[in-house]
């Protein structure tokens, strides 16, 4: 089975067997019927994925590969905060009548900041440092801007990336304050594995290890039966990721620049309820 399956299964079992329930606490999220969406959680989960060994996508259930990449490009490449620039409906509940999610995610990455070398937004500064100053220990992004939180449709969940070059290899740490483990965990892993691969390729480096740090890793109460079902599913070998190697500019990547070969996965027939 894939290493991603193994890590996911270990996380889920640990949370369900040893996690803390917030049943007696007031919570913000609600189900469609207005019922509070309570969770069982573990604090401080750290997972490591070696991208030189395999691409970390689940096989015990499907992860929507193309939609993952589309959202990643919406945030990191388009630097957009409007759902009209997105090809899925995952942000519809957080958008206003004009389609904006406020000063969140892509908006924050697109804001220019002053440096001694000139003005850069956060993405272009990472690209600059990877080419001109790869030994730096300051190559990072952070979109959790306290000044703008009141103007965000949703506070950022995956909020910080730290990049670190060792020799010819680019590694990265994704920091996440909160992770809905059933709906978003592998979604985020796939996205930031792709981001690391993109950054490495256009910087003349190899993608190495992605470290995923989750402060609050939780499973919603109504997701428990689905998680238990998924953990019983067969698991398959990790698929091979094929990337268009001709691309040397970060902004030239498209969803179609990435293909999975031999992606076998188990179907989940039941619809996953979403807490908002």
C-alpha positions as CSV (number, residue, x, y, z in Angstrom):
1,X,0.0,0.0,0.0
2,X,1.0,3.6,-0.3
3,X,2.8,5.4,2.5
4,X,0.1,8.0,2.3
5,X,-2.5,5.4,3.1
6,X,-0.4,4.1,6.0
7,X,0.0,7.6,7.6
8,X,-3.7,8.4,7.1
9,X,-4.8,5.2,8.7
10,X,-2.5,5.7,11.7
11,X,-3.7,9.2,12.2
12,X,-7.3,8.3,12.0
13,X,-7.0,5.4,14.4
14,X,-5.0,7.5,16.9
15,X,-7.5,10.3,16.8
16,X,-10.5,8.0,17.3
17,X,-8.9,5.9,20.0
18,X,-6.9,8.5,21.9
19,X,-8.4,11.9,20.9
20,X,-10.3,14.5,22.9
21,X,-14.0,15.1,22.3
22,X,-15.3,18.7,22.4
23,X,-18.9,17.6,22.9
24,X,-19.4,19.7,26.0
25,X,-17.9,22.8,24.5
26,X,-19.4,25.6,22.4
27,X,-18.3,25.2,18.8
28,X,-18.5,27.5,15.7
29,X,-19.2,24.9,12.9
30,X,-22.7,23.7,12.2
31,X,-24.2,21.0,10.1
32,X,-26.9,21.8,7.4
33,X,-29.7,21.2,9.9
34,X,-28.1,23.7,12.4
35,X,-26.8,21.1,14.8
36,X,-23.4,21.9,16.3
37,X,-20.6,20.0,14.5
38,X,-18.5,18.5,17.3
39,X,-15.1,16.8,16.8
40,X,-12.7,14.4,18.3
41,X,-9.1,15.7,18.0
42,X,-5.4,15.2,18.5
43,X,-3.0,18.0,19.1
44,X,0.3,18.4,17.3
45,X,0.3,15.7,14.6
46,X,3.5,15.7,12.4
47,X,3.6,13.7,9.2
48,X,6.6,13.3,6.8
49,X,6.3,12.5,3.1
50,X,9.3,11.7,1.0
51,X,8.4,12.9,-2.5
52,X,11.4,11.1,-4.0
53,X,9.9,7.8,-2.9
54,X,6.3,8.2,-4.0
55,X,3.6,10.8,-4.6
56,X,1.5,10.9,-1.4
57,X,-2.1,10.5,-2.6
58,X,-4.6,8.1,-0.9
59,X,-5.7,4.9,-2.6
60,X,-8.1,3.7,0.1
61,X,-10.4,6.5,-1.1
62,X,-10.3,8.9,-4.0
63,X,-8.7,12.3,-3.7
64,X,-9.8,14.7,-6.4
65,X,-6.4,15.3,-7.9
66,X,-7.4,17.9,-10.6
67,X,-9.5,19.9,-8.2
68,X,-6.7,20.0,-5.6
69,X,-4.3,21.4,-8.2
70,X,-6.9,23.9,-9.5
71,X,-7.4,25.3,-6.0
72,X,-3.6,25.4,-5.4
73,X,-3.1,27.4,-8.6
74,X,-6.0,29.7,-7.7
75,X,-4.2,30.6,-4.4
76,X,-0.5,30.5,-5.3
77,X,-0.4,31.3,-9.0
78,X,-3.5,33.5,-9.7
79,X,-3.3,34.8,-6.1
80,X,-7.0,35.2,-6.3
81,X,-9.6,35.6,-3.6
82,X,-12.6,35.3,-5.9
83,X,-14.5,32.0,-6.6
84,X,-15.2,33.1,-10.1
85,X,-11.5,32.2,-10.8
86,X,-12.0,28.7,-9.4
87,X,-13.4,25.8,-11.2
88,X,-14.9,24.0,-8.2
89,X,-17.5,25.1,-5.7
90,X,-15.6,24.3,-2.5
91,X,-15.4,28.0,-1.5
92,X,-19.0,28.9,-2.3
93,X,-20.2,29.0,1.3
94,X,-17.5,31.5,2.3
95,X,-17.9,33.9,-0.6
96,X,-20.0,37.2,-0.7
97,X,-22.4,38.2,-3.4
98,X,-19.5,39.2,-5.6
99,X,-17.7,36.0,-5.2
100,X,-15.0,37.3,-2.9
101,X,-13.7,35.5,0.2
102,X,-12.2,38.7,1.5
103,X,-8.6,39.4,2.2
104,X,-7.8,35.7,2.5
105,X,-5.5,33.1,1.0
106,X,-4.5,34.3,-2.6
107,X,-5.1,37.9,-1.7
108,X,-2.4,37.7,1.1
109,X,0.1,36.0,-1.2
110,X,-0.4,38.7,-3.8
111,X,0.4,41.7,-1.5
112,X,3.7,43.3,-2.4
113,X,6.3,43.9,0.4
114,X,9.5,46.0,0.4
115,X,12.9,44.3,0.5
116,X,16.4,45.7,-0.1
117,X,16.3,44.0,-3.5
118,X,13.0,45.6,-4.4
119,X,9.3,44.9,-4.1
120,X,8.0,41.3,-4.2
121,X,4.8,39.5,-3.2
122,X,5.3,36.4,-1.0
123,X,5.4,33.9,-3.9
124,X,7.8,35.8,-6.0
125,X,10.1,36.4,-3.0
126,X,10.3,32.6,-2.5
127,X,11.1,32.1,-6.2
128,X,13.8,34.8,-6.0
129,X,15.4,33.4,-2.9
130,X,15.4,29.8,-4.2
131,X,17.5,31.0,-7.2
132,X,19.6,33.7,-5.7
133,X,19.9,32.8,-2.0
134,X,19.2,29.1,-1.6
135,X,21.1,28.8,1.7
136,X,18.8,31.2,3.4
137,X,16.8,30.1,6.4
138,X,14.2,32.7,5.7
139,X,12.4,31.3,2.7
140,X,8.8,31.2,3.8
141,X,5.3,32.5,3.4
142,X,2.6,33.3,6.0
143,X,-1.0,34.3,5.2
144,X,-2.3,34.5,8.7
145,X,-2.3,38.3,8.8
146,X,-3.9,39.4,12.0
147,X,-4.6,42.9,10.6
148,X,-6.9,41.5,7.9
149,X,-8.6,38.6,9.8
150,X,-11.8,40.6,10.2
151,X,-12.0,40.9,6.4
152,X,-11.6,37.2,5.7
153,X,-14.5,34.8,4.9
154,X,-12.6,32.1,6.7
155,X,-9.4,32.4,8.7
156,X,-6.6,30.5,6.9
157,X,-6.2,26.8,7.9
158,X,-3.0,26.0,6.0
159,X,-1.3,29.2,6.7
160,X,2.5,28.9,6.4
161,X,5.1,27.3,4.2
162,X,8.8,27.1,5.0
163,X,11.2,26.1,2.2
164,X,14.7,24.8,2.9
165,X,17.3,23.8,0.4
166,X,19.8,21.0,1.2
167,X,22.3,20.6,-1.6
168,X,20.2,20.1,-4.7
169,X,17.0,19.2,-2.8
170,X,14.1,21.4,-1.8
171,X,12.2,20.4,1.4
172,X,9.2,22.1,2.9
173,X,7.2,22.4,6.0
174,X,3.4,23.1,5.8
175,X,2.0,24.5,9.0
176,X,-1.8,24.1,9.5
177,X,-3.7,25.4,12.5
178,X,-6.7,23.1,11.8
179,X,-7.4,20.1,9.6
180,X,-10.6,18.3,8.9
181,X,-9.0,15.0,8.5
182,X,-11.6,13.2,6.4
183,X,-12.3,15.9,3.8
184,X,-9.1,18.0,3.8
185,X,-6.1,16.1,5.1
186,X,-5.0,14.3,1.9
187,X,-6.3,17.2,-0.2
188,X,-3.8,19.5,1.5
189,X,-1.0,17.0,1.3
190,X,-1.5,16.5,-2.4
191,X,-1.6,20.3,-3.0
192,X,1.6,21.1,-1.1
193,X,3.4,18.2,-2.5
194,X,2.6,19.6,-5.9
195,X,3.7,23.1,-4.8
196,X,7.0,21.8,-3.6
197,X,7.5,20.0,-6.9
198,X,6.6,23.2,-8.9
199,X,9.0,25.3,-6.8
200,X,11.8,22.8,-7.1
201,X,11.5,22.3,-10.9
202,X,11.6,26.0,-11.8
203,X,14.5,26.5,-9.4
204,X,16.7,23.7,-10.8
205,X,16.2,21.6,-7.7
206,X,14.7,18.2,-6.7
207,X,11.7,17.9,-4.6
208,X,12.5,16.2,-1.3
209,X,10.5,15.9,1.9
210,X,7.2,17.5,2.8
211,X,6.6,17.8,6.5
212,X,3.0,18.5,7.5
213,X,2.5,20.0,11.0
214,X,-1.1,20.0,12.2
215,X,-2.1,21.8,15.4
216,X,-5.7,20.6,15.7
217,X,-6.2,17.3,13.7
218,X,-9.9,16.4,14.0
219,X,-12.6,14.2,12.8
220,X,-16.2,15.4,12.9
221,X,-18.8,13.4,14.8
222,X,-20.9,12.6,11.7
223,X,-17.7,11.5,9.8
224,X,-16.8,8.7,12.2
225,X,-18.8,5.9,10.5
226,X,-17.4,7.0,7.1
227,X,-13.8,6.9,8.5
228,X,-14.4,3.4,9.9
229,X,-15.6,2.3,6.6
230,X,-12.7,3.8,4.7
231,X,-10.2,2.2,7.0
232,X,-11.6,-1.2,6.0
233,X,-11.0,-0.6,2.3
234,X,-8.3,-2.3,0.2
235,X,-5.2,-0.2,-0.4
236,X,-3.1,0.0,-3.5
237,X,0.4,1.1,-4.7
238,X,1.0,4.8,-5.0
239,X,0.5,6.0,-8.5
240,X,3.3,7.6,-10.5
241,X,3.2,11.4,-11.0
242,X,4.3,12.7,-14.4
243,X,5.1,16.4,-14.6
244,X,5.7,18.4,-17.8
245,X,9.5,18.9,-17.4
246,X,9.6,21.6,-20.1
247,X,8.2,24.2,-17.7
248,X,10.7,26.5,-16.2
249,X,8.4,29.4,-15.2
250,X,6.2,28.9,-12.1
251,X,3.4,30.8,-13.7
252,X,3.3,28.5,-16.8
253,X,2.0,25.4,-14.9
254,X,-1.6,24.4,-15.5
255,X,-3.8,21.7,-14.1
256,X,-2.9,19.6,-17.1
257,X,0.9,19.9,-16.4
258,X,0.4,17.0,-13.9
259,X,-0.8,13.5,-14.6
260,X,-1.2,10.4,-12.4
261,X,-0.3,7.1,-14.0
262,X,-1.9,3.9,-12.6
263,X,-4.0,5.6,-10.0
264,X,-6.1,2.9,-8.4
265,X,-8.5,3.9,-5.6
266,X,-11.5,2.7,-3.7
267,X,-14.8,4.5,-4.3
268,X,-16.8,6.0,-1.5
269,X,-20.4,5.7,-2.3
270,X,-21.8,7.8,0.5
271,X,-21.8,11.6,0.4
272,X,-19.6,13.2,3.0
273,X,-21.5,15.8,5.1
274,X,-19.8,19.2,5.3
275,X,-19.6,21.3,8.4
276,X,-19.7,25.1,7.8
